[in-house]
Amino acid sequence: MRAAAEEFAVRGLDASVADIARRAGVGKGTVFRHFATKDDLIAAIVLDRIAVLTGVGERLLEAADPGAALLEFLTIAAQQQQQRDLSFLQEVGEPSAAVVQARSRMFQTIHALVGRARDNGAVRADITGSDVILLMCAPGYITSYVPDAPPGLWRRYLALIFDGLRPDGASPLPHPPPAGP
């Protein structure tokens, strides 16, 4: 799966199973013995990524400082995006039932993290889990438009996002939050 993630990061969805097998140092048959289709392999990568974030989020639900826990979660999510740029996975068609279920669990965890931070006064009262879910990929997305971006530039935009979530000096938001993830 690591070789597949690396190959997809380089070639996007055009990466072939032959390219993935070559990068992994195995034959195509070995890849197909583990993953019946390329879509199954993509789903496994997505499930792995979601499982990591969900595990981190669930652990952070027990943290003493809810605001710091939310910031740590967002930092880890942004780091994960930087380490393995799999943003192209947003282009994948209809997700499998397993991916939908895993994503739902992760979203519930994010909503709980945001709720704890909001209840603790660490984030604005009008911030929702859906707001944070939509902002999660922003640091990596923003820096993808900067040619030769320095490696840590995403941290600048994460800090701007997190400052925008804080209640200090906040103006009322002009639109209600989306009903969503």
Contact map, one row per residue, 1 for C-alpha under 8 A:
1111100000000000000000000000000000000000100110000000000000000000000000000000000000000000000000000000000000000000000000000000000000000000000000000000000000000000000000000000000000000
1111110000000000000000000000000000000000000000000000000000000000000000000000000000000000000000000000000000000000000000000000000000000000000000000000000000000000000000000000000000000
1111111000000000000110110000000000000000000000000000000000000000000000000000000000000000000000000000000000000000000000000000000000000000000000000000000000000000000000000000000000000
1111111100000000000110110000000000000000100000000000000000000000000000000000000000000000000000000000000000000000000000000000000000000000000000000000000000000000000000000000000000000
1111111110000000000000000000000000000000000010000000000000000000000000000000000000010100000000000000000000000000000000000000000000000000000000000000000000000000000000000000000000000
0111111111000000000000000000000000000000000000000000000000000000000000000000000000010000000000000000000000000000000000000000000000000000000000000000000000000000000000000000000000000
0011111111110010001100100000000000000000000000000000000000000000000000000000000000000000000000000000000000000000000000000000000000000000000000000000000000000000000000000000000000000
0001111111111110000000000000000000000000000000000000000000000000000000000000000000000100000000000000000000000000000000000000000000000000000000000000000000000000000000000000000000000
0000111111110000000000000000000000000000000000000000000000000000000000000000000000011101000000000000000000000000000000000000000000000000000000000000000000000000000000000000000000000
0000011111110000000000000000000000000000000000000000000000000000000000000000000000000000000000000000000000000000000000000000000000000000000000000000000000000000000000000000000000000
0000001111111110000000000000000000000000000000000000000000000000000000000000000000000000000000000000000000000000000000000000000000000000000000000000000000000000000000000000000000000
0000001111111110000000000000000000000000000000000000000000000000000000000000000000000101000000000000000000000000000000000000000000000000000000000000000000000000000000000000000000000
0000000100111110000000000000000000000000000000000000000000000000000000000000000000000001100000000000000000000000000000000000000000000000000000000000000000000000000000000000000000000
0000000100111111000000000000000000000000000000000000000000000000000000000000000000000000000000000000000000000000000000000000000000000000000000000000000000000000000000000000000000000
0000001100111111101100000000000000000000000000000000000000000000000000000000000000000000000000000000000000000000000000000000000000000000000000000000000000000000000000000000000000000
0000000000000111111100000000000000000000000000000000000000000000000000000000000000000000000000000000000000000000000000000000000000000000000000000000000000000000000000000000000000000
0000000000000011111110000001001000000100000000000000000000000000000000000000000000000000000000000000000000000000000000000000000000000000000000000000000000000000000000000000000000000
0000000000000001111111000011000000000000000000000000000000000000000000000000000000000000000000000000000000000000000000000000000000000000000000000000000000000000000000000000000000000
0000001000000011111111100000000000000000000000000000000000000000000000000000000000000000000000000000000000000000000000000000000000000000000000000000000000000000000000000000000000000
0011001000000011111111110000000000000000000000000000000000000000000000000000000000000000000000000000000000000000000000000000000000000000000000000000000000000000000000000000000000000
0011000000000000111111111111011000000000000000000000000000000000000000000000000000000000000000000000000000000000000000000000000000000000000000000000000000000000000000000000000000000
0000000000000000011111111110000000000000000000000000000000000000000000000000000000000000000000000000000000000000000000000000000000000000000000000000000000000000000000000000000000000
0011001000000000001111111100000000000000000000000000000000000000000000000000000000000000000000000000000000000000000000000000000000000000000000000000000000000000000000000000000000000
0011000000000000000111111100000000000000000000000000000000000000000000000000000000000000000000000000000000000000000000000000000000000000000000000000000000000000000000000000000000000
0000000000000000000011111110000000000000000000000000000000000000000000000000000000000000000000000000000000000000000000000000000000000000000000000000000000000000000000000000000000000
0000000000000000000011111111011000000000000000000000000000000000000000000000000000000000000000000000000000000000000000000000000000000000000000000000000000000000000000000000000000000
0000000000000000010011001111111000000000000000000000000000000000000000000000000000000000000000000000000000000000000000000000000000000000000000000000000000000000000000000000000000000
0000000000000000110010000111111100000000000000000000000000000000000000000000000000000000000000000000000000000000000000000000000000000000000000000000000000000000000000000000000000000
0000000000000000000000000011111110000000000000000000000000000000000000000000000000000000000000000000000000000000000000000000000000000000000000000000000000000000000000000000000000000
0000000000000000000010000111111111000000000000000000000000000000000000000000000000000000000000000000000000000000000000000000000000000000000000000000000000000000000000000000000000000
0000000000000000100010000111111111100000000000000000000000000000000000000000000000000000000000000000000000000000000000000000000000000000000000000000000000000000000000000000000000000
0000000000000000000000000001111111111000000000000000000000000000000000000000000000000000000000000000000000000000000000000000000000000000000000000000000000000000000000000000000000000
0000000000000000000000000000111111110000000000000000000000000000000000000000000000000000000000000000000000000000000000000000000000000000000000000000000000000000000000000000000000000
0000000000000000000000000000011111110000000000000000000000000000000000000000000000000000000000000000000000000000000000000000000000000000000000000000000000000000000000000000000000000
0000000000000000000000000000001111111101100000000000000000000000000000000000000000000000000000000000000000000000000000000000000000000000000000000000000000000000000000000000000000000
0000000000000000000000000000000111111101100000000000000000000000000000000000000000000000000000000000000000000000000000000000000000000000000000000000000000000000000000000000000000000
0000000000000000000000000000000100111111100000000000000000000000000000000000000000000000000000000000000000000000000000000000000000000000000000000000000000000000000000000000000000000
0000000000000000100000000000000000111111110000000000000000000000000000000000000000000000000000000000000000000000000000000000000000000000000000000000000000000000000000000000000000000
0000000000000000000000000000000000001111111000000000000000000000000000000000000000000000000000000000000000000000000000000000000000000000000000000000000000000000000000000000000000000
0000000000000000000000000000000000111111111100000000000000000000000000000000000000000000000000000000000000000000000000000000000000000000000000000000000000000000000000000000000000000
1001000000000000000000000000000000111111111110000000000000000000000000000000000000000000000000000000000000000000000000000000000000000000000000000000000000000000000000000000000000000
0000000000000000000000000000000000000111111111000000000000000000000000000000000000000000000000000000000000000000000000000000000000000000000000000000000000000000000000000000000000000
0000000000000000000000000000000000000011111111100000000000000000000000000000000000000000000000110010000000000000000000000000000000000000000000000000000000000000000000000000000000000
1000000000000000000000000000000000000001111111110000000000000000000000000000000000000000000000000000000000000000000000000000000000000000000000000000000000000000000000000000000000000
1000100000000000000000000000000000000000111111111000000000000000000000000000000000000000000000000000000000000000000000000000000000000000000000000000000000000000000000000000000000000
0000000000000000000000000000000000000000011111111100000000000000000000000000000000000000100000000010000000000000000000000000000000000000000000000000000000000000000000000000000000000
0000000000000000000000000000000000000000001111111110000000000000000000000000000000000000000000000110010000000000000000000000000000000000000000000000000000000000000000000000000000000
0000000000000000000000000000000000000000000111111111000000000000000000000000000000000000000000000000000000000000000000000000000000000000000000000000000000000000000000000000000000000
0000000000000000000000000000000000000000000011111111100000000000000000000000000000000000000000000000000000000000000000000000000000000000000000000000000000000000000000000000000000000
0000000000000000000000000000000000000000000001111111110000000000000000000000000000000000000000000000011001000000000000000000000000000000000000000000000000000000000000000000000000000
0000000000000000000000000000000000000000000000111111111000000000000000000000000000000000000000000000010001000000000000000000000000000000000000000000000000000000000000000000000000000
0000000000000000000000000000000000000000000000011111111100000000000000000000000000000000000000000000000000000000000000000000000000000000000000000000000000000000000000000000000000000
0000000000000000000000000000000000000000000000001111111110000000000000001001100000000000000000000000000001000000000000000000000000000000000000000000000000000000000000000000000000000
0000000000000000000000000000000000000000000000000111111111000000000000000000000000000000000000000000000011001000000000000000000000000000000000000000000000000000000000000000000000000
0000000000000000000000000000000000000000000000000011111111100000000000000000000000000000000000000000000000000000000000000000000000000000000000000000000000000000000000000000000000000
0000000000000000000000000000000000000000000000000001111111110000000000001000000000000000000000000000000000000000000000000000000000000000000000000000000000000000000000000000000000000
0000000000000000000000000000000000000000000000000000111111111000000000001000000000000000000000000000000001001100100000000000000000000000000000000000000000000000000000000000000000000
0000000000000000000000000000000000000000000000000000011111111100000000000000000000000000000000000000000000001000000000000000000000000000000000000000000000000000000000000000000000000
0000000000000000000000000000000000000000000000000000001111111110000000000000000000000000000000000000000000000000000000000000000000000000000000000000000000000000000000000000000000000
0000000000000000000000000000000000000000000000000000000111111110010011001000000000000000000000000000000000000000100000000000000000000000000000000000000000000000000000000000000000000
0000000000000000000000000000000000000000000000000000000011111110010010000000000000000000000000000000000000001001100100000000000000000000000000000000000000000000000000000000000000000
0000000000000000000000000000000000000000000000000000000001111111000000000000000000000000000000000000000000000000000000000000000000000000000000000000000000000000000000000000000000000
0000000000000000000000000000000000000000000000000000000000111111110010000000000000000000000000000000000000000000000000000000000000000000000000000000000000000000000000000000000000000
0000000000000000000000000000000000000000000000000000000000000111110000000000000000000000000000000000000000000000000000000000000000000000000000000000000000000000000000000000000000000
0000000000000000000000000000000000000000000000000000000000000011111110000000000000000000000000000000000000000000000000000000000000000000000000000000000000000000000000000000000000000
0000000000000000000000000000000000000000000000000000000000011011111111000000000000000000000000000000000000000000100110010100000000000000000000000000000000000000000000000000000000000
0000000000000000000000000000000000000000000000000000000000000000111111100000000000000000000000000000000000000000000110010110000000000000000000000000000000000000000000000000000000000
0000000000000000000000000000000000000000000000000000000000000000111111110000000000000000000000000000000000000000000000000000000000000000000000000000000000000000000000000000000000000
0000000000000000000000000000000000000000000000000000000000011010111111111000000000000000000000000000000000000000100000000000000000000000000000000000000000000000000000000000000000000
0000000000000000000000000000000000000000000000000000000000010000011111111100000000000000000000000000000000000000110010000000000000000000000000000000000000000000000000000000000000000
0000000000000000000000000000000000000000000000000000000000000000001111111110000000000000000000000000000000000000000000000000000000000000000000000000000000000000010000000000000000000
0000000000000000000000000000000000000000000000000000000000000000000111111111000000000000000000000000000000000000000000000000000000000000000000000000000000000000000000000000000000000
0000000000000000000000000000000000000000000000000000100110010000000011111111100000000000000000000000000000000000000000000000000000000000000000000000000000000000000000000000000000000
0000000000000000000000000000000000000000000000000000000000000000000001111111110000000000000000000000000000000000000000000000000000000001000000000000000000000100000000000000000000000
0000000000000000000000000000000000000000000000000000000000000000000000111111111000000000000000000000000000000000000000000000000000000000000000000000000000100100000000000000000000000
0000000000000000000000000000000000000000000000000000100000000000000000011111111100000000000000000000000000000000000000000000000000000000000000000000000000000000000000000000000000000
0000000000000000000000000000000000000000000000000000100000000000000000001111111110000000000000000000000000000000000000000000000000000001100000000000000000000000000000000000000000000
0000000000000000000000000000000000000000000000000000000000000000000000000111111111000000000000000000000000000000000000000000000000000001101100000000000001000100000000000000000000000
0000000000000000000000000000000000000000000000000000000000000000000000000011111111100000000000000000000000000000000000000000000000000000000000000000000000000000000000000000000000000
0000000000000000000000000000000000000000000000000000000000000000000000000001111111111000000000000000000000000000000000000000000000000000000000000000000000000000000000000000000000000
0000000000000000000000000000000000000000000000000000000000000000000000000000111111111110000000000000000000000000000000000000000000000000100100000000000000000000000000000000000000000
0000000000000000000000000000000000000000000000000000000000000000000000000000011111111000000000000000000000000000000000000000000000000000000100000000000000000000000000000000000000000
0000000000000000000000000000000000000000000000000000000000000000000000000000001111111000000000000000000000000000000000000000000000000000000000000000000000000000000000000000000000000
0000110010000000000000000000000000000000000000000000000000000000000000000000000111111100000000000000000000000000000000000000000000000000000000000000000000000000000000000000000000000
0000000010000000000000000000000000000000000000000000000000000000000000000000000111111111000000000000000000000000000000000000000000000000000000000000000000000000000000000000000000000
0000100110010000000000000000000000000000000000000000000000000000000000000000000010011111100000000000000000000000000000000000000000000000000000000000000000000000000000000000000000000
0000000000000000000000000000000000000000000000000000000000000000000000000000000010001111110000000000000000000000000000000000000000000000000000000000000000000000000000000000000000000
0000000010011000000000000000000000000000000000000000000000000000000000000000000000001111111100000000000000000000000000000000000000000000000000000000000000000000000000000000000000000
0000000000001000000000000000000000000000000001000000000000000000000000000000000000000111111100000000000000000000000000000000000000000000000000000000000000000000000000000000000000000
0000000000000000000000000000000000000000000000000000000000000000000000000000000000000011111100000000000000000000000000000000000000000000000000000000000000000000000000000000000000000
0000000000000000000000000000000000000000000000000000000000000000000000000000000000000001111110000000000000000000000000000000000000000000000000000000000000000000000000000000000000000
0000000000000000000000000000000000000000000000000000000000000000000000000000000000000001111111100000000000000000000000000000000000000000000000000000000000000000000000000000000000000
0000000000000000000000000000000000000000000000000000000000000000000000000000000000000000001111100000000000000000000000000000000000000000000000000000000000000000000000000000000000000
0000000000000000000000000000000000000000000000000000000000000000000000000000000000000000000111110000000000000000000000000000000000000000000000000000000000000000000000000000000000000
0000000000000000000000000000000000000000001000000000000000000000000000000000000000000000000111111011000000000000000000000000000000000000000000000000000000000000000000000000000000000
0000000000000000000000000000000000000000001000000000000000000000000000000000000000000000000001111111000000000000000000000000000000000000000000000000000000000000000000000000000000000
0000000000000000000000000000000000000000000000000000000000000000000000000000000000000000000000111111100000000000000000000000000000000000000000000000000000000000000000000000000000000
0000000000000000000000000000000000000000000000100000000000000000000000000000000000000000000000011111110000000000000000000000000000000000000000000000000000000000000000000000000000000
0000000000000000000000000000000000000000001001100000000000000000000000000000000000000000000000111111111000000000000000000000000000000000000000000000000000000000000000000000000000000
0000000000000000000000000000000000000000000000000000000000000000000000000000000000000000000000111111111100000000000000000000000000000000000000000000000000000000000000000000000000000
0000000000000000000000000000000000000000000000000000000000000000000000000000000000000000000000001111111110000000000000000000000000000000000000000000000000000000000000000000000000000
0000000000000000000000000000000000000000000000100110000000000000000000000000000000000000000000000111111111000000000000000000000000000000000000000000000000000000000000000000000000000
0000000000000000000000000000000000000000000000000100000000000000000000000000000000000000000000000011111111100000000000000000000000000000000000000000000000000000000000000000000000000
0000000000000000000000000000000000000000000000000000000000000000000000000000000000000000000000000001111111110000000000000000000000000000000000000000000000000000000000000000000000001
0000000000000000000000000000000000000000000000000000010000000000000000000000000000000000000000000000111111111000000000000000000000000000000000000000000000000000000000000000000000000
0000000000000000000000000000000000000000000000000110110010000000000000000000000000000000000000000000011111111100000000000000000000000000000000000000000000000000000000000000000000000
0000000000000000000000000000000000000000000000000000000000000000000000000000000000000000000000000000001111111110000000000000000010001000000000000000000000000000000000000000000000001
0000000000000000000000000000000000000000000000000000000000000000000000000000000000000000000000000000000111111111000000000000000000000000000000000000000000000000000000000000000000000
0000000000000000000000000000000000000000000000000000010011001000000000000000000000000000000000000000000011111111100000000000000000000000000000000000000000000000000000000000000000000
0000000000000000000000000000000000000000000000000000000010000000000000000000000000000000000000000000000001111111110000000000000010011000000000000000000000000000000000000000000000000
0000000000000000000000000000000000000000000000000000000000000000000000000000000000000000000000000000000000111111111000000000000111000000000000000000000000000000000000000000000000000
0000000000000000000000000000000000000000000000000000000000001000000000000000000000000000000000000000000000011111111100000000000010000000000000000000000000000000000000000000000000000
0000000000000000000000000000000000000000000000000000000010011000010011000000000000000000000000000000000000001111111110000000000010000000000000000000000000000000000000000000000000000
0000000000000000000000000000000000000000000000000000000000000000000001000000000000000000000000000000000000000111111111000010001110010000000000000000000000000000000000000000000000000
0000000000000000000000000000000000000000000000000000000000000000000000000000000000000000000000000000000000000011111111100000000110000000000000000000000000000000000000000000000000000
0000000000000000000000000000000000000000000000000000000000001000011000000000000000000000000000000000000000000001111111110000000000000000000000000000000000000000000000000000000000000
0000000000000000000000000000000000000000000000000000000000000000011001000000000000000000000000000000000000000000111111111110000000000000000000000000000000000000000000000000000000000
0000000000000000000000000000000000000000000000000000000000000000000000000000000000000000000000000000000000000000011111111111101000000000000000000000000000000000000000000000000000000
0000000000000000000000000000000000000000000000000000000000000000000000000000000000000000000000000000000000000000001111111100100000000000000000000000000000000000000000000000000000000
0000000000000000000000000000000000000000000000000000000000000000011000000000000000000000000000000000000000000000000111111110000000000000000000000000000000000000000000000000000000000
0000000000000000000000000000000000000000000000000000000000000000000000000000000000000000000000000000000000000000000011111111100000000000000000000000000000000000000000100000000000000
0000000000000000000000000000000000000000000000000000000000000000011000000000000000000000000000000000000000000000000011111111000000000000000000000000000000000000000001100000000000000
0000000000000000000000000000000000000000000000000000000000000000001000000000000000000000000000000000000000000000010011011111101000000000000000000000000000000000000011100000000000000
0000000000000000000000000000000000000000000000000000000000000000000000000000000000000000000000000000000000000000000001001111111000000000000000000000000000000000000011100100000000000
0000000000000000000000000000000000000000000000000000000000000000000000000000000000000000000000000000000000000000000001101011111000000000000000000000000000000000000000100000000000000
0000000000000000000000000000000000000000000000000000000000000000000000000000000000000000000000000000000000000000000000000001111100000000000000000000000000000000000000000000100000000
0000000000000000000000000000000000000000000000000000000000000000000000000000000000000000000000000000000000000000010001000011111110110000000000000000000000000000000010000000000010000
0000000000000000000000000000000000000000000000000000000000000000000000000000000000000000000000000000000000000010011000000000011111110000000000000000000000000000000000000000000010000
0000000000000000000000000000000000000000000000000000000000000000000000000000000000000000000000000000000000100111111000000000001111111000000000000000000000000000000000000000000000001
0000000000000000000000000000000000000000000000000000000000000000000000000000000000000000000000000000000000000010000000000000000111111100000000000000000000000000000000000000000011111
0000000000000000000000000000000000000000000000000000000000000000000000000000000000000000000000000000000000000000000000000000001111111110000000000000000000000000000000000000000011000
0000000000000000000000000000000000000000000000000000000000000000000000000000000000000000000000000000000000000100010000000000001111111111000000000000000000000000000000000000000000000
0000000000000000000000000000000000000000000000000000000000000000000000000000000000000000000000000000000000100100000000000000000011111111000000000000000000000000000000000000000000001
0000000000000000000000000000000000000000000000000000000000000000000000000000000000000000000000000000000000000000000000000000000001111111110000000000000000000000000000000000000000000
0000000000000000000000000000000000000000000000000000000000000000000000000000000000000000000000000000000000000000000000000000000000111111110000000000000000000000100000000000000000000
0000000000000000000000000000000000000000000000000000000000000000000000000100110000000000000000000000000000000000000000000000000000011111111000000000000000000000000000000000000000000
0000000000000000000000000000000000000000000000000000000000000000000000000000110010000000000000000000000000000000000000000000000000000111111110000000000000000000000000000000000000000
0000000000000000000000000000000000000000000000000000000000000000000000000000000000000000000000000000000000000000000000000000000000000111111111000000000000001100000000000000000000000
0000000000000000000000000000000000000000000000000000000000000000000000000000010000000000000000000000000000000000000000000000000000000001111111100000000001111100000000000000000000000
0000000000000000000000000000000000000000000000000000000000000000000000000000010011000000000000000000000000000000000000000000000000000000111111110000000001000000000000000000000000000
0000000000000000000000000000000000000000000000000000000000000000000000000000000000000000000000000000000000000000000000000000000000000000111111111000000000000000000000000000000000000
0000000000000000000000000000000000000000000000000000000000000000000000000000000000000000000000000000000000000000000000000000000000000000011111111100000001001000000000000000000000000
0000000000000000000000000000000000000000000000000000000000000000000000000000000000000000000000000000000000000000000000000000000000000000001111111100100011000000000000000000000000000
0000000000000000000000000000000000000000000000000000000000000000000000000000000000000000000000000000000000000000000000000000000000000000000111111110100000000000000000000000000000000
0000000000000000000000000000000000000000000000000000000000000000000000000000000000000000000000000000000000000000000000000000000000000000000011111110000000000000000000000000000000000
0000000000000000000000000000000000000000000000000000000000000000000000000000000000000000000000000000000000000000000000000000000000000000000001111111100000000000000000000000000000000
0000000000000000000000000000000000000000000000000000000000000000000000000000000000000000000000000000000000000000000000000000000000000000000000011111100000000000000000000000000000000
0000000000000000000000000000000000000000000000000000000000000000000000000000000000000000000000000000000000000000000000000000000000000000000000000111110000000000000000000000000000000
0000000000000000000000000000000000000000000000000000000000000000000000000000000000000000000000000000000000000000000000000000000000000000000000110111111010000000000000000000000000000
0000000000000000000000000000000000000000000000000000000000000000000000000000000000000000000000000000000000000000000000000000000000000000000000000001111110000000000000000000000000000
0000000000000000000000000000000000000000000000000000000000000000000000000000000000000000000000000000000000000000000000000000000000000000000000000000111111000000000000000000000000000
0000000000000000000000000000000000000000000000000000000000000000000000000000000000000000000000000000000000000000000000000000000000000000000000000000011111110000000000000000000000000
0000000000000000000000000000000000000000000000000000000000000000000000000000000000000000000000000000000000000000000000000000000000000000000000100000111111111000000000000000000000000
0000000000000000000000000000000000000000000000000000000000000000000000000000010000000000000000000000000000000000000000000000000000000000001101100000001111111100000000000000000000000
0000000000000000000000000000000000000000000000000000000000000000000000000010000000000000000000000000000000000000000000000000000000000000001000000000000111111110000000000000000000000
0000000000000000000000000000000000000000000000000000000000000000000000000000000000000000000000000000000000000000000000000000000000000000001000000000000111111111000000000000000000000
0000000000000000000000000000000000000000000000000000000000000000000000000000000000000000000000000000000000000000000000000000000000000000011001000000000011111111100000000000000000000
0000000000000000000000000000000000000000000000000000000000000000000000000110010000000000000000000000000000000000000000000000000000000000011000000000000001111111110000000000000000000
0000000000000000000000000000000000000000000000000000000000000000000000000000000000000000000000000000000000000000000000000000000000000000000000000000000000111111111000000000000000000
0000000000000000000000000000000000000000000000000000000000000000000000000000000000000000000000000000000000000000000000000000000000000000000000000000000000011111111100000000000000000
0000000000000000000000000000000000000000000000000000000000000000000000000000000000000000000000000000000000000000000000000000000000000010000000000000000000001111111110000000000000000
0000000000000000000000000000000000000000000000000000000000000000000000100000000000000000000000000000000000000000000000000000000000000000000000000000000000000111111111000000000000000
0000000000000000000000000000000000000000000000000000000000000000000000000000000000000000000000000000000000000000000000000000000000000000000000000000000000000011111111000000000000000
0000000000000000000000000000000000000000000000000000000000000000000000000000000000000000000000000000000000000000000000000000000000000000000000000000000000000001111111100100000000000
0000000000000000000000000000000000000000000000000000000000000000000000000000000000000000000000000000000000000000000000000011001000000000000000000000000000000000111111100000000000000
0000000000000000000000000000000000000000000000000000000000000000000000000000000000000000000000000000000000000000000000000111000000000000000000000000000000000000011111110100000000000
0000000000000000000000000000000000000000000000000000000000000000000000000000000000000000000000000000000000000000000000001111100000000000000000000000000000000000000111111100000000000
0000000000000000000000000000000000000000000000000000000000000000000000000000000000000000000000000000000000000000000000000000000000000000000000000000000000000000000001111100000000000
0000000000000000000000000000000000000000000000000000000000000000000000000000000000000000000000000000000000000000000000000000000000000000000000000000000000000000000000111110000000000
0000000000000000000000000000000000000000000000000000000000000000000000000000000000000000000000000000000000000000000000000001000000000000000000000000000000000000000101111111000000000
0000000000000000000000000000000000000000000000000000000000000000000000000000000000000000000000000000000000000000000000000000000000000000000000000000000000000000000000001111100000000
0000000000000000000000000000000000000000000000000000000000000000000000000000000000000000000000000000000000000000000000000000000000000000000000000000000000000000000000000111110000000
0000000000000000000000000000000000000000000000000000000000000000000000000000000000000000000000000000000000000000000000000000010000000000000000000000000000000000000000000011111100000
0000000000000000000000000000000000000000000000000000000000000000000000000000000000000000000000000000000000000000000000000000000000000000000000000000000000000000000000000001111100000
0000000000000000000000000000000000000000000000000000000000000000000000000000000000000000000000000000000000000000000000000000000000000000000000000000000000000000000000000000111110000
0000000000000000000000000000000000000000000000000000000000000000000000000000000000000000000000000000000000000000000000000000000000000000000000000000000000000000000000000000111111000
0000000000000000000000000000000000000000000000000000000000000000000000000000000000000000000000000000000000000000000000000000001101100000000000000000000000000000000000000000001111100
0000000000000000000000000000000000000000000000000000000000000000000000000000000000000000000000000000000000000000000000000000000001100000000000000000000000000000000000000000000111110
0000000000000000000000000000000000000000000000000000000000000000000000000000000000000000000000000000000000000000000000000000000001000000000000000000000000000000000000000000000011111
0000000000000000000000000000000000000000000000000000000000000000000000000000000000000000000000000000000000000000000000000000000001000000000000000000000000000000000000000000000001111
0000000000000000000000000000000000000000000000000000000000000000000000000000000000000000000000000000000100100000000000000000000011001000000000000000000000000000000000000000000000111
